Amino acid sequence: MPHLHASHFRNAWQQIQFSKMVRILSSLRKVSKFVVFSAALVSILLLTRSSMRYKPLTFQEAVLKYSDQENRIFLATVDSSYVEMAFNLYLTSFLPFNISNFLFMGADSKACQMLDDNGPIQCFSYDFNETEGNISSSYGSPGFRRKTHYKTQVILDALRLGHTVVIVDLDIVFFRNPLEHFPCGHCDIQIQSDVSEGNTGFYMARPTNASIRLHEKALELGGNNSGISNQKAIDRTMESMIRRKTINQTTLNAGKFPCGFTYFEKKKIMFLGDGTCKDCVLLHNNWIVSQEAKIYRFKENGMWQVDSEGYYSDPTRKYLTYDNPIDFGRNLTLGRETEALKTALYMGHLLNRTLILPTFHCHGCKYEACRNKKKACALNTFYKIAVFDKYFKDGYREHVFLSHPKVPESVKNRQSPTFLIASEESVALKIEDPVEGKTLVPKNTKKGATESELISWFRGTYGDHSVLRFHSLYGAVFPSDNTEFLKKIKSALKVTDYRQY
C-alpha cells in the first residue's frame, strides 16, 4: 500500500491520543506522591511522540491533509534521480509564493528520504515498485514513457477522492501562483499547450465524471501500449472525448503558460537578461533533452536555487574565466573556441580552479534562441551537457554564475584585473593590451605559457584572487602532455545541437 514518508507527517488520530495522554498524566501529577513522576512523564511523552512519528498516513489522509480549503492540491511525481529538480521546484515555486497545498509523490523507496535530507519537504511514498528510480530517464526512452504514467495514476486517485488536481512537472518554475490564473471555472481540464498538443506536464483536472473517465481510459491505453507516454495517452483520449462532446477542455494561453519552445526559442532567450515575460505565470523547461541540460539551462537563466555542497555559496572556492571576443567566421569559429575551452579546462585542472564558462558565437545553430540580441550562445548549443557533466560536473559553472545572489560578495569582489597571456597568435590577431589589465609574457611566445609559468603566476603572484579573468585564450598556453587529462577532455565534448537530440 502507498504510504506517507514517516519523517514528515503524523496520523491525526495519534495526535488526538497524544493530547489526551498529556492531559491525563498532567492531572495525575497533582495527586502523585512519587518524586520521579516528572521524569517519567517526560519519558512517556517522548516515547509516545516517537512512536507516533513513524506511523504512515494513507494516500487519502495525505491528500486531505495538504489540500487547501477548496480541495485543490498540486501534485508532482519524483524518483530518486530527480530529487534535485524537485527541490528546485520547491525553492523557486512553492516556497516564494507561500504555496502549502502541494505534495511530492515518491516513485521509488528513496525519493522521499532524499527530499527529507534537503528539507524536510512533504512527500508521499507511492508504491510504484519502480526499480530504475536512480536512473535519469531521458525524453523518449522506455523508462521515461513508463514513469510518465505514474502521473496519470496519482491524478486519478486524487480525483476519485473528490480533489481538484494541478499536476506539475519538476522542470517548471512559477512566476506567480497558478491557482489565481486558471481562466475556466467550469472546465474539466485546463492544460498547457505544447505547440501541437496538450502538455501533461502542467494541467488542472477537476473531480468530474469526465475527468475521471479521461484518466481511466488514458491509463488503460498506456498500459496496453508501452510505446506511448502519458501525454500521448491523455491527448488521444481527450481528442476522442472532445469529438464526442463528453468533456469540457480548454488549452491555457501559451503566452502566459509557455513551454520551453515558446519561452526560450520564440522569445530568443539564451541567458539571464536576454528577455522578460511580464505576463508569464510559469515556465516549463521542456523541448530540450536530458535532466542535465534542463538544469544547465535553468542555471544560465538564473532559475536554479539548489546550493548543494556550496555550489554557489562556497566562499573558499576559486575560479577562472575568459572571453571569446573574436568572430573567426562560420567555418573556423567553433574550432577556435573549442580549443580555447580545452585550454581553460586544463588551466582549471592545473590551478585547482573552477571554470566559469564564456559565451560562444552561434554559427551553425538553426534554433531561434541562438538569434538573441547579444548573438551569444551557451555550451549546450554545441555540446551534450549530459556527457560533459559525466567528466566535469564539478569543474565548471554557468556563464552567469557571478550574478547569482547566493555567490558570496567576498568572491565577487576579489576578481583579478583582466590578464592577457601574450603570444604570437595574440599579436597576429592584433589583440591589444587590456585596459586596466595586465599582459603576461611567457618565455616562448610562439608556443605559449608553460605549466611552470602558469603555476608561478596564478598560484603565486596572482593566486589570492577568487576569480582570475582572462581576455582570451587563443594560443596562450603550451599544449599539455598530460595524455590522460586530454583524453578526458576529448571524451567530454560530444557534439550535438541546442535541443540536445
N, C-alpha and C positions, 0 to 999 in steps of 0.2 A: 504494500500500500504506500502511496505517496506520504511524505511526512515533512513537517517544517523543521528546518535546521535547529538543533536544540539550543545552541548558544545564543539564539536571537529572541525567541518568543516563549511565552508561558501559557499554559492552559488556563482558561478563565475560571473553570471550576476549582482548580488548585489555588488560584488567587483568593477565592472566597474562603476556602478551607484554611488557608494561611492566616487570613484576617481573623477568623473565628478563633484559631489557636492562640493568637496574640491576646485577644480579649479574655479568653478563659484562663490562660496562665497568669495574666496580669491580676485578675481577681483573686486567684489562688494565693498570689504573693502576699495579699493583705492579711490572710489568716495563717500563713505558713510560719512555722517556728524554726524552719531549717535555715541556718545561716548561708548555706551553699545554694540557696534557691536561685539567686540572680545568675550565678554562673551556669546552673543547669538550664535556666530559661534561655540564655544566650545560645548554649549548645544545641538545645532542641530546635530553636528557631533557625539556626544556621543549617542544621541537617535537613529540616523541612524545606527550607528555601532551596537548598542544593538539589534535593530530590525533585522538587517542582520543576526546576530549570530544564531537566532532561526528559520530561515527558512531551512528546511532539504533538502539535496540532494537526488536525486533518486538513485536507485541502479546503473544505467548506469553511472551517473555522478561520483558516488563514486569510482567505479572500474576504470573509466578513469583517475580520479584524482590520484589514488595511484598505477597504473601500471607503469612499467618502460618504457623506450623508445622502447623496443621490445614488448610491450603489455603483459608483464608477471607479474603475481601477486600471492603472497602467500595468501591463504585464510584459516582461522581457525574458526570453529564454537565454540561458548561458551554459556553456560547458567549460571545463577547466582550462581549455586552450584559449578561451576568450575572456578571461576574468579581467585583464587589464582594460579591455574595451568596455566591459560592463562598468568598471569603476569610473572610467572617464564619462560614461553616460550619467552616472550618479553625480559626479563632480560638476559637470557642465550644464546639466539639465534639471535634474530633480532637486538638488540642493539649492542652487541660486534662486529658484522660483518657489521655494518652500512647498514643494510637491511631496506630500507624505503618503498619498494613496497609490503606492506602487509596490510591486512585488517581483523580484527576480525569481525565475524558475530554473533551478539547477537540473541540468540534463544528465549529469553523472554524479557519482558519490562524492567527488572532491570539490565541485564548483562552489557550493555554499560555504564550505570551510575556508576556501581560499578568499572568498569575498569577506568573510568574517575577519580574516587576518588583515584586511585593508580597512575595515570598518569600525564597528560592525554595521552591516547593511542587511536589511530584511531580505531573506532569501528562502525559498521553499524547495526542498529536495524532492523532485518529482521522479518517480521510479520509471525511467525510460529504458533501463538496462543498457545504457549507452556504453559500449566498450572502447570507443575511439574518442572519448571526451578530451583527451590530452592532445589530440591531433587537430591542428588548424585546417579545416576543410575549405578549400578554395571554391569559388563560384563554378558551378557546372560539374563538380566531382560527385561520384556516388554518395560519399559521406555528406557532402553539402546538401544534396537533394533529400537524403533520408532525414537529416536533422531539421530541415525546414518544416517537416510535417509535425514536429513537436509543437510548433506554434498553433497549428490548427487544433490539436488535441486540447491544449490548455485553454484556448479560447472557448472551445465547445463546452468544456467542463464548467467554466465560469458562466457562460450564457445559460446553461441549464439550471444554474443556481439563481438566475434572475439578475445578474450583474451586467452592466454595460462595460465592455472591454475596449481599451485602447492598446493595441499591440505595438510595441516599439522595438525595432531592431537596434542592436548595440552600436552600429555605425551612424548614429543620429546625434545631433546636437540641437537643443532647443534655444531659440532666441526669445520666446515668450511661452507662457503656459498654453499649450494647445487647446485645453478644455474651453478656453474663452473664445476660440476662433473656429469651431466647427459650425458651418453655416446652416445645416439642416436639422431641425429638432425632431422631425418625424421619420427620417430615413433609417432603414435597416442597417445600411452600410455606407460609410463615408471613407473613401480610400484615396491614398496618394496616387498621383499619376507617375508612371514610369515611361513616359513618352507614348508608347504604343499600346500599353496595357496598364491595369491596376497594379500597384506595388504593395504586396502583402507585408512589407517591412514596416508600414505605418498605416493603420486604419482604425476606425471606430466601428464596433459592432454592437447594436442594441439587442437586448434579450427578447427578440421577437421570434415567432414561429418560422418566419422566412430566414432569419439569420441562423437559427439552429439548423434548419434544413440544409442551408448552404454549406455549413461546416461539416455536417454529417456526410453529405454527398461528396464533398471535396476530400474528406478523409478516406472515404471508400475508394474514390478514384485514385488517390495517391497510393493506397495500399495495394491496389491491383496493377499499378504501373510504376515500377521503380525508376523508370527513366524520366519522370517529371518531378518538378519541385512543387511545393505547396502553392507557389504563385501561379503556376500553370493550372494546377488543380482548382484553385479558388476562382481564377479568371474564367476558365472554361465552364465551370458550373454556374458562375454568376451570369455569364453571357446567355447561357441557356435559360436561366430563370428570368432574365430581363426580357428575352424574346417572348416568353410565355406570360409576362407581366405578373410574375409571382414574387417579385422582390422590388423594394424601393431603394435604389442605389444612386449615389452621386459621387463624382470624382472631384477631389479637392483642387482648388486653384493652384496651378503649377507654379505661379509666381510667388505665392505665399508659402507653399509646401514643396519646395523644389527638390528633385532628385539630384544626383551627382552630375548628370549631363546638363541639366538646366542651370544649376548653380555655378559649376566650375567652367564648363565648356561654353555654354551660351553667353554667360556673363564675362567670359575671358578672365577668370581669376586663377592665378597660379600661386601667388604668395599673399601673406598678410599685407593689407594695404592696397591690393590691386583693385579692389572694388568693394561696394557695400550693397546690402539688400535691406533697405529700410522697412519693407513690407513683409519680410520673411518671418514666418512663425518658427520654422525649423529648417535644418539642412540634413538631407540623407546622403551620406558619403558613399554612394554606390557608383556603378559604372567604372569601377576600377577593380582589378583582381588581386586578391591576397590581403590578409589581415595586415601584414607588414606594410604594404603600400597604402592602405587606408590610414594607418596610424601615421605614416610619414606625411601624407597629405594633410591630415589634421594638424600635425606639428608645423608645417610650413604656412598654415593659415591661422596659427595662434589658437587652435581649438583643442589642444591637448593639455590636460591639467594633472595627469598622473606623474608623480615625482618619485618613482620607485628608486631606491638606493641613491637618493640625491641627484637624480638625473639633471634637474635644474638647480637645485639649491646647494649643492656641494661647494663650500667656499674655498676649498683647497685644490680642487682640480684645475689643471692648466690647459690652455687651448692654443691653437694656431688657426689662422685663416688667411685667405688670399683672394685676389680678384682675377677675372678673365677679361681684361679690358679691350683686347684686340679681336676684331672680327676678321678671320682669315678667308672668309668666303664659304660658300655652301659645301665645297668638296674637301676642304682642309681643316675647318674649324673644330669639328668634333674630335678628330685625331689629335690635334694640338692640345685641346682642353683635356682629353683623356690622359695624355702624357703628364700634364700638369697635376691632374688628380692623383696619378700614381706617385708622383714626386711628393705631394702633400701627405699622402698616406704613409709613405716611407719616412718622411720627416717626423710625423706624429709618433710613429713607432720608435724612431731613434731618440727622440727628445722626451718621450713619455708624456706627450700632449694629445689631447683630443681635437680632431679636425672639425672646425665649423665650415660647412660646405659653402662654396661660392655659388653664384648663379652661372648658368651656361647659356650660350647662344642657342637659338631654337631651330637652326637649319635642319630641314628634313622632317620636322614634326607636322603632321597633317591635321591635328586637332585644334579647335578654336581657342582652347585655353592657352595655347602657345602664341596666340596673336594678341597677348595682353599689351597694355600701353608701354610697359618697360621693355618689351621684346626679350624678356628674360625667362629662362626655363629652369625647372628643378631637376634633380637627379633622376627621378622616375620617368622623365621624358625619354631617356635613352637606355637606362639600365634597370634590371629587375631587382626591386628592393628586397624581395624575399631571399634572393640569393646573396645580395650584398650584405644583408643582416646576418646571414649564416656565418660570415667571416669577420665582419666589422661592426656588429651591433653596438658594442660599447666604445667603438673607436671613432665615432663621428657624431655630430649634431646637425640639426637642420640649419638652413641659411639664416632664418630669423631668430635663432636661439637667443641672442643677446637682448632681444626685445621682450622676452618673456618676463612677467612680473616676479616669478619665483627665483630668477637668477639674482644672486646677491649683488648689491651695489658695489661691494668690495671687488668683485670680479669685473663688473662693467667699468669701474673707474681706474683699473690698473691695466689699461691697454697700452701697448708699445707704440712708438712712432711707426710710421709705415716704412718697412725695410724693402730695399731693392738689392738683390744679390746680382752684382754686375757680371755680365758675360758677353762674349762676342755676339751672341744672339740678341741680347738686350740692346747692344749698340746697333746691330743691323736693323732692328725694329724701331730704332730711333726713340727708345724709351728714355725719357728724361729723368733726372734725379727727382724723387718725390718731394713735393713741397712739405715742409715741416716733417720730413722723414730723414732717413739715413741710408746711404748707399754703402754696402759692404763689398769689398773687392777680394775675391779669392786669389790664391797664387796662380792658379791656372784658369784664366777666364774663358779659355776655349772649351774645357771640359766641365767647368763649374766647381762649386764648393765641394770639398771632401767631407767625409764623416767627422774627421777630427776638427775641421774648421767649424762645422755646424755645431758640434758639441762645445767647442771653445766659445763661440759667440752666444749660443742660445741656452746653454746650461750654465755658462759662466757669466760673461759681461752683461747680457740682457736677460738672464734667466729668471729674474724676480717678477717680470711682468706676468700677469694672469693670462693675458691674451697677446700673442705675437701676431702682428699684422704684416702681410707681405703685399707689395704692389702687384706682383705676378710671379709665376714660377717657370717661365719659358726658358729652358736650357740652363736653369740656375744651379742645378746640383749634379755632381758627378754620379753617373749611374751606379747603383748599388751592386755589389757582387753577392749579396745575400739571396741566393737562389731560392731558398725555401720561402722567404717572405715575398719575393717576386712572383713565385708560383701561386701564393695565396691571393695576391692582388689580381692576377690573371683569372683565377677561378671565380673571384667575387664579381667581376664585371661581365655579366651576361646581357647581351644586347636584347632590347625589347622595344615596345613603344609606350606612349603616355599612359594608356589604359592597362598596361602590363599583361597583355594577352600572350 
